[in-house]
Amino acid sequence: MARILMIAAHPDDIDFASGGSVARWVSEGDTVDYCICTDGDAGGYDESVGRVEMAELRHKEQRDAADVYGVSEIDWLGHPDGRLYVTHELRRDISRSIRKHRPDRVVIPSPTRQLRNLYGSHPDHIAAGEAAMCAVYPDARNPFAHPELLAEEGLEAWTVPETWISSPGEGADTYVDITDFIDAKVRALKAHVSQTAHMADLAERMQMWGYAQAKAAGWCEDGTPEDERRFAEGFIVLDTK
């Protein structure tokens, strides 16, 4: 069984991009942990909610969502929401999480902007993806990078064998069948009440997106009857041994 570390910028990013895959992997016996770079305090739609309160709320929502799947641990890095940059500190903090969990696979946001998808290219997502790539190589595997992680915390270098990039747009080369897990994905997203309560069509959105990914995988065609549709999530898989 695999040890998998999901790295994301915000609470709910994993659930939107890869929630069905997480549900499937946990059901198959894999151990899945999360590393979330910000507290999500710049999110939400209720202006009466203070930002400290919002961060606390989003911590709870993410834990509730993770419990839908059976996710183990969540590492919160606490960097500012909306102001995430590829800094030495962010690379170190992601490297800490990698060395702590020693995953067989990390799953990260795309580090490149999708010019045809504005919403898929949030600057925080891109920064998290690039910083995670830097942590995978060279930082986490290099015992001389971030030496305080070893000297002060006893975290030895770790080489991540496999890196999966989630929601890469049209460049996916690997698809996970989430047909049996689409309902779990929707339940997890509904746990993010501050972010999704206004989405009356949340389930339909996720089904249409998953159906589009299944068509890209060649598993469905346009016009496939609803009761015969499959759902998927796409990734680019990199050998990072």
BELVENRA-V658482 format. One line per field, one symbol per residue. phi: phi as a letter, one per 20 degrees, with the letter a starting at -180 (. if undefined). psi: psi as a letter, one per 30 degrees, with the letter a starting at -180 (. if undefined). burial: I if it has 16 or more other C-alpha atoms within 10 Angstrom, else O. A space follows every 10 residues. Layout:
phi->???
psi->???
burial->???
This chain:
phi->.edcdedbfc gngfffebff fggffffeof edcdcdfcem feencefeef ffffffffff fffffffgen ffdcedemff fncecedgff fffffgffff elffbdccff ecfefebgfe cggfffffff ffffffbdff eefeelfffe fdcmefgbee fbcddeleme efcccdfdge cfffffffff fegfdcgeef dgffffffff fffffffneb cgngggfdfd cbcdbddded f
psi->klkkjkklel kfeeeeegee eeeeeefggl kklkjkelfg fgalfjffkl eeeeeeefee eeeeeefefg kdljkjfglk kfhklileee eeeeeeeeee fhlfkkkllk gkkjfgjefg hkeeeeeeee eeeeeejfef fjffkhffee effgjlkkkj ekkkklhgbf gkfkkkjgef geeeeeeeef fiefffffif geeeeeeeee eeeeeefgfl lkgkkefgkl klkllkkkjg .
burial->OOIIIIIIII IIIIIOIIII IIIIIIOOOI IIIIIIIIII IIIIOOOOOO IOOIIOIIIO IIIIIIOIII IOOIIIIOII IIOIIIOOOI IIIIIIIIII IIIIIIIIII IOIIOOOOOI IOIIIIIIII IIIIIIIOII IIIOIIIOII OOOOIIIIII OIIIIIIIIO OIOOIIIIIO IIIIIIIIII IIIIIIOOOO OOIOOIIOII IIIIIIIOII OOOOOOOOII IIIIIIIOOO O
